[in-house]
Amino acid sequence: MSELINTNDNRATLRWKLLTGASALVLTATMVSVAKAGDSDRSQVWIEFGGQLERLSGQPQAFTPSFFALANPQDLHVMTDAQRPSNWAFGGEGKISLMPQGSDWIFSAAIRYGRSNNSHRLHHQSPFVSVEKYFLPFIPPTTRPLHRAIFSDANARSAETHTVLDFLAGKDVGLGMFGTKGTSVVSAGVRFAQFVSNADTSLYARPVVEPNVTIVIPGKYKGAHAFYQTYTAMLHAEHTTHAVGPTVSWEASVPMAGNGDDSELTFDWGVNAAVLFGRRQANIHHQTISHDYHQVFGSYYTAHQSTQIVNRKQRHTVAIPNVGGFAGISLKFPNAKVNLGYRADFFFQAVDDGIDAPESGNRGYYGPYASISVGLGD
């Protein structure tokens, strides 16, 4: 089975390499033709670089072992809050656009990448409890510490990356309603998206300490019977999605101020939609070890020990609807442009967020961005 999975992974990797290779070849050929095209009143090649700060929507499912049912609210908060991933991602973007001489067509290839990391270590401990012990009938009761406290300790690390690539061919159809200087570009092409997240979690807890649960009479002696439980839980989770499919977009721009021959300030906006087809995968391993301890006349012993292990590795074929949009302003020069704006992109049913069973999860990325573009090939 593992050989079959590896073969499928290799085939998927080969298909992706062929797709990117073919796209790069087309762009290279177009750039060569542009370079030989001669003089033009506009830049024929635009190279853009930028970055963004993105708010993330959609979170993986928290790891909740069975002993959570025994924990008090404070300890539950510790063990769940530590697992919360970051709500923000930082990333970069790049784009190359080709505008052949004497044509309204625009060919472009763009990449956007973002990542987030988070690490938490939280601890909570309740006050010590006490236990009454009776060694002999004629000895008065004394209270002594049990030296065991209810506590929880969580150590969690999570990381997430996402990559979006677009290969588009578009045509400037103009914006007559806003004057001759407005632009309106309708494009169609192929979009590739990848989502990868992983988490490692360690939980340690003693949710139950009972100082007097029963009376024991070993021979002529009697005493209080103390009881407590300890748990250790470990999780390693990996979630990945790779998908590709058709995409369409509309981008428009209208001048707000300035002279188009030297510099001008424009208002830009756009929308995009896609349907991506691919596979999402979850690779989960977690185990929980529990110990029951009893105290009789100051001695502790393990009454019961158990281990629960769960492994889940599943892969599903999915269709992922995708919608997005942006709005911003640009300061344009004959061979350069500075752009600031706000962008949002949402992918529905994009990942498997489940732990013990599949659970469809959405992913959204929205926030401010900034970019600088340089034009070549006048």
N, C-alpha and C positions, 0 to 999 in steps of 0.2 A: 504493500500500500504506500509506504514512504517513497519508493522508487517512482510510483505513478504520480504522486503529488509533486515530486521534484521535477519530473518530466513536464507536467502541466505548467509549473512555475517557469521552467526554462522556455517553454513555448510562448508564454505570456510575455516574458522579458524580450524574446526575439521579436515578437510582433511590435512591441513598443519601440525597440531599437530601429526596426524598419520604418515605422511611422515617423519618428524624429529624424532619421537619416534622410528619408525622402523629402520631408519638409525643409530641412536645411539645404538640400541640394537645389530645390526650387528657388529658395530665397537667394542662394549664392548665384545661381544663374541669372536671376532678375537683377541683382546688384551689378553683375558684370555688364548686362545690357544697358542698365541705367548709366554706368560710368562711361559707356561708349556713345551715349545718346547725343552729346553735344550740349550747347548752351541752353539754358532755360531760365525763366524769370522766377522760379521757385526752387527750393531745395528738393531734391528727388529722393534723398535718403534721410530719415530722421531716426536718431538713436536717443532713447529715453531711459533714465535711471531715477529711482526714487525709493521711498520707504513709507511704512505705514505703522500706525498703532491701532490694533484691532481689539474690540471687545468680543469675547467668545460667548456664544449661546449654545446650550446643549451640553450636558455633563454626563460622564460615565456613571454607571450604577455603583453605589458604595458597597464595600465588602461588609456584610453583616452576618457573622457566624452565629450559630445557634445559642451561644451563651449570652447574647445581647438581651434575650428575654429575662435574664436574671439580674441584669445590671440596673443601677439606679440612674435617674436622669442626668446627673452630673457626669458620670462615667460614660454614658451613651454619647453625650455631646463631645467629650474628649476623643472618643474613638471614631466618631463620624466626621467631626470638624477637621481632624488631621488628614483625612482623605480627600478633602476638597481640592480640586486642581485649580490652577491659576485662571482668573477670569480675563486675562489680557495676554495678547501675543504681539511680538515685534517681528518685523520682517522687511523684506526688500522686494523690488520689482524691476523688471527691465523690459524694454520693447524696442523693436526695430520695425519701421514702416517704410515702404517703398512706393513712390508715386511716379510712375513712368511719364516721360515727357509727352505732352499733348494729349493726356488721358485723364479722365475723372476717376479712374480706378485706383484703389489703395490696397496694397497687400501688406499684411503685418503678422508678426509673431511676437507673443508676449508671454512672460512668465511672472508669477507672483508666488512668493514663499513666505511662510510665517511659522514661528515656533514659540512655545511657552514651556516653562519648567517651574516646578514647585516642590518644596520639601518642608515637612512639618515634623516636629517632635513635641508631643504634649503629654502631660502627666497629671493625674489627680489622685489624691489619697485622703480617705476619710480618717477621723480620729480613731485611736485604738479602742477596742472593746475590752471588757473584763470578764473573768470567769470565776465563779465560786467553786471551791474544791473542798470536799469533806473527806479527810483521810480516815478518821475514826469517829464513832458516835460521840465520844466525850470531848473531842477537840472542836472548839468553836469555829464557825465558818470564817474564812479569811478571803479577801478579794485580792487577786493578783493579776497582772496584765497577761493577756493571752499572747502578746507579742506578734499578733497578726492583725493587719488592717485591710479593709476593703480598698482596692486601688485599681487604677487603669493606666496603661502606658501605651502610647501609639507612636509609631515611627513610619511615616509614609512619604513616598517620592513618586511624582508623576511627571510625564513629559508628553508633549503633543506637537506634531508638525503637520502642515498642510501645504500642498503645492497645486497650483492651477496653471495650465498652459493653454494658450489659445493660438490657433492658426486661422487667420481670417482673410477673406477677399471682400472688399466693399466698394461702393460707388457713391460719389458725392452727388446727391440729387438736388442740392441747393435748398435754400430757405427763402423763397420769394416773399413770404409774408413779413419777414424781418429785414428785407432789403437785399441787395445783390451781394453784400459782403458776408452774409450768414452762410454757414455750412451745415449740411445734413447728410451724414454718411450712414447708409444701410449696409450691413455686412452679414455674411454667413460663412460658416466654416466648421472647424472641429475643436472641441474642448476636451482636455484631459485633466482629471482631478485625482489627487491622492491624499488620503488621510491616514495618519499613523499615530497611535497613542500607546503608551505602556505605563504600568503602575507596579510598584513594589511596596507592600504593606506588611508591617509586623505589629501584632497586637498582643499585649500581655495584660492579664486581668485576674483579680481575685474578687469576684462579684458577691460571694456569700461567705460570711463568718457567723456561725451560730455558737455562742458560748455555753448554752445549756439546752441541749436537744433531748437528752435522756439521762437516766440514772443507771449506772453500772455497779453490780455487786460481785466483784471477784473474790470469792471466799468470804472473809469476815469484813472486807472493806467496801466502802461505797464512795462514789465520787461523781462529780459532774462530767458529762461527756461533751467535749467541744468538737466542732466540725467546721471545715472550710474547704473551698474549691479554688483551684488555680487553672488558668487556661492560657494556652499559647496558640496563636493563629497566624499563619503566613499566607500571603497571596502574591502571585506573579501573574499579571494580565497583559496581553498584547491584543490590540485591535487594529486591523488594517483594512483599507478599502482602496481599490484601483478601479477607475471607471473612465470611459471615453464615449463621446457621442456628439451629435450635431448641435450647433449653437447659432443663434442669430442675435444681432445687436443693432441698436440705433444710437448714434452719437451726434449731438448738435452743438453749435456754437454761434453766438451772436455778439457783435461788438458793443461795448458799453462806452468806451472813451478812447481817444487817441487817433492817430493817423496810421492807417494800415501800411503805409510805405515805410515808416520808421518804427513805430511801436504802437501798440494798442492793448487795451484791457478788454477781455471778453468774458462772457458768462457761458459756462459749458455744462451740459447735462447729458445723460444717456441711460438706457435700460438694456438689459440682456436677459435671455432665456435659453435654457438648454435642457435636454434629456440625456442623461449619461447612463451607459450600460456597463456593468462590470461585476466584480465580486467583492464581497466583504467577508472578512475572516476574523474569528476570535480564537485565541490560544490561551486557555485559562488553566492555572494549577493553584489549588489552595488546600491547606490541611489545618486541622484543629486538633490539638492534644489537650486532654483534660485529666486532672488528678483530683481525687477526693481524699482528704486527710481527716483523720480522727485523732483526738487527744484523750487519753485515759491515764490519769494520775501523772500528768506532765510529759508523757511520751506520745509522739506522733507516729502514725503509720499510714501507708497508702491503702485505702480500702478498695479503690477501683481506679483503673487507668484505661482510657480509650483514645483511639485515634481515628479521625475521619479524614479521608483524602478524596478530593474531587479533581478530575481532569476532564476538560472539555476543549476539543479542537473541532470547530465546525466552519464550513464555508458555504456561502449562499450567493446565488446569482440574483442581482437586484437591478431595478431601474430607478434612477435618482433624478427627480425633477429639481431644476435649479433656476432661480430667478435672482436678479440683482439690479443695481442702479447706482448712479453717482451724480453729484452736483458740485460745481466748483468754479473758480475764477482762474484766468490765465493772463499773464503778462507776456505778450508776444513781440518778438523782434524778427527781422528778416531771416536770421539763421539760428534763432534760439527761442526757447519758451520756458517760463517758470509757471508751474501749476500747483494750486492748493485746493483741496476739496474734501468731501466726505463721501465714503463709499460703503455699500452694503452688499453682501452676497450670501444667499441662503441655499442650503442643500438639504433636501428632505429624504428621510429614511436612508441616510448616507452611511451609517456605521452600526455595528452590533455592540451595544453598550451593556449587554447582560453579563452576569457572572456565572450562574448555574444554568441558565437557559437563554436562548436568543431574545434580544430586546432591541427593536428598531429605534434608532436615535437620530435626531436632526442635528445639523451643524450650521451655525451662522457666524459670519465675521463682518463686523461693521465698526467704522471709526475713521479718523482723519488720515489723510495721506498728503504727501508732497513729492514733486518730481521736477526734474530739469531735462529738457530736450535740446538736442543740438542737430542742426540741419547740415547735410553735406551734399555735394554734387550740384552746385548752382550752374 
